[in-house]
């Protein structure tokens, strides 16, 4: 098929976790012989911030890590949808696009019936910013790809689209896999952004305080850490190492003994069953994972076998202590999580699902 994708950015993963999945899906589709074109606005917020902070070298590194992938950066004023979509069979439009672009692509689809058009939602704004989401005109879309059953059901109840499918994110196992025989650099590594106030208290309870009480050698990677957060890390003796290109994460996981996942509050309270992409990637790298509470409502994993789930900071301290001091336990956890990813949650699995959906709506 000829597949066209409109996303915030392929080139930058600065505060843009959706790039992780997009890269894996696009690579898998290309390797199966499909033609894939990806379009991103030239004023992408993520891309601009990446270049502002780190220059253009990360984009060069991206191309080296993903030699099959390219992106066309467009000016909305001169975007020629007729040319871009002339030979398309399937078009995916991400929810972080401009409202007018989403509407314009839908209007083009109404006039041109030769392709199928899907809206791809990978965020919590359906519950945290419903006004913005309702403003998207999806009347001419064939349906929505929602990254969780509860989000899919919200779209079905909303009535603005004909159909909606569950399409979880997954690990790009071409990039995310165990890296052996690396020199150990510490005990715990956390890779994630501070969270815009959506999990600040949880990060303190489930990561920072346990690190302090156990005197763990630890490192944080991420962006948009306010000054007070950096001071908290410093006071706890935690190294803050800033932004990390996502394709370098496996190398970092390979140098630490354990990692932690702390979901943002909207996913815990309003969108159970959606873990975001971080646990998929950690488990794919074969590092033991401990999670603060979230409801695996869709049974994606087996908590207690693939990773440990704790209810509070005290239990986190106990779990970290156990994993760090029981090598057999840590190895068993890592092996179980890795097997679950490899058998159920790779980008290859998600491409199978996408192609089945495309066939269903032909």
Helices and strands as residue ranges (DSSP letters): E 2-6, H 18-31, E 35-41, H 45-54, H 57-65, E 72-74, G 76-78, H 81-84, E 90-94, H 99-111, E 116-121, H 125-128, H 130-134, E 143-146, H 149-158, E 164-166, E 188-191, H 200-203, I 204-208, H 209-214, E 218-221, H 227-235, E 239-240, G 246-248, H 249-253, E 258-261, H 265-269, H 277-284, E 288-291, E 308-309, H 313-325, H 327-344, H 347-360
